[in-house]
Amino acid sequence: MNSRPIGIFDSGLGGLTVLKVLAKNFPNESFVYLGDIARLPYGNKSPETIRKYGDQILRFLKDQDVKAMVIACNSASTVYLGEKFFEGIPLLNVIEPGARAALEKGTSTIAVLGTSATIRSHAYEQTIKTLSSKTTVVEIACPLFVPLVEEGVVHNEITDLVIKRYLEKVKADKIGTVILGCTHYPVLADDIRKFLGNVNLVESGEVLTRELKSLNIPSGSGTRQIRVCITDVTDHFERLAKELMAPERLGPLEKIVL
């Protein structure tokens, strides 16, 4: 038994979609989540800047004595591809497990939705092509999705118009599998399904659950704690975080300085 927490980070609110799924699937584990909302979004920043921010956050998580680290941010994951450890601690990213999960759906074409940084890196395409050279990959940058989620603008006509703008080709080409290549995007999953119809959506929370189980790290014990740390305090973030994590109850958000 190992009561040390699991660390998770994202640039903002989106990684809470991963935390929620992991908390549900690992009921005996404690978690430390860090949302770097003071410096979001990561999607329009350079790989060098993203790596600098990511290293700062991973060192913070290490200082919290975590037993594993999860990069719940696709933009950040692109600069840590192939890295299995950070300073001796197991490290998971969302790109590689997401690519494998998409290929398991068995469709000949896979669409990847992501931030500008994720799409610009071609990380999903390269990973998928390495695993299956015959699979066609269509990459679509959806930069407006993140601010919609961060502002809580979902399930309305504005969301529908933005989804239609980005995903018309996916619908027209009847692409059967879509990777939600940003952890904000599962918040829009119902709206995306409404527009695309019968489609396989690959979400980071579920694929990371499987990856975390494969590490075979000692399971948690004792009283579970879920800490949510942020680099800036806003009432807006706190309200949306509690809504997103329901029915899981969150304690007071902790502001930290990196």
C-alpha positions, 0 to 999 in steps of 0.5 A: 500500500502507498498513500502517496498521491498521484500528480496531474497537471494542465494549463487550466480547467480542462485537465479536471476532466481527466482528474474526474475520471481518474478519481472515479476509477481509483477510489482509494487514491489521493491526487494533487492537481495543478492548473496553470491558469495564470499562463494559459493557454498553452496552445498558442505558445512555443515548444520551448516555453511549454517545456519550461512551464512543464518542467516547473510544474513537474518539479512542484509535483515532485515536491508534493511526494507524488508516486506518478505524474500525469500530463493532462494537457495535450500541448504539454504532452507533445514536448514530453513524447517518449519520456517515461520518467521525470527525475525518477518518477513515472510519467504519463502523457496523453498522446501515445495512449490516445493514439493506441486507443483510436487505432483500436476502433478499427476505422481507416481514418482518424480525425484529431482535434487539438490546439494550434500547438498540438496540431502544429507538432503533428504528434498524434499523426506521427505516433499513429503512423508509426503504429499503423502506416495505412491509417489516414490522419486528418488534423484539425486545429480548434483554438476556440474550443478552449476559451468556450470551455473556460468561459462555460459557454457550452450547449448553446447556439454559439457552441453549435456554430463553432463546432460546425465551422471546425467539423464540417469536413469530419461530418462530410467525410464520415470519419468514424473515430475522432480523438479529442486532442485537448482535455478541455474538449470532453466538456463539449463531447455531447455537443460534438456528438450531436453534430457528428452523429454516430462517431467514436470519441477518444477521451483522455481520461479513459485512456489514461485510466488504462495507462495508469493501471498498467504501471502497477504502482502500489495502491493507495490507503488511508483517507483520500485527499484531492487537492486542486492547486492553481497559479492564479485565483479567480471565482470564475475558475472555482465555480466551473471547477466545482461544476465540472467535478460534481459529484466529487467534492472539492476543498478550497483551491490552493494558490501556489507560486512556481 
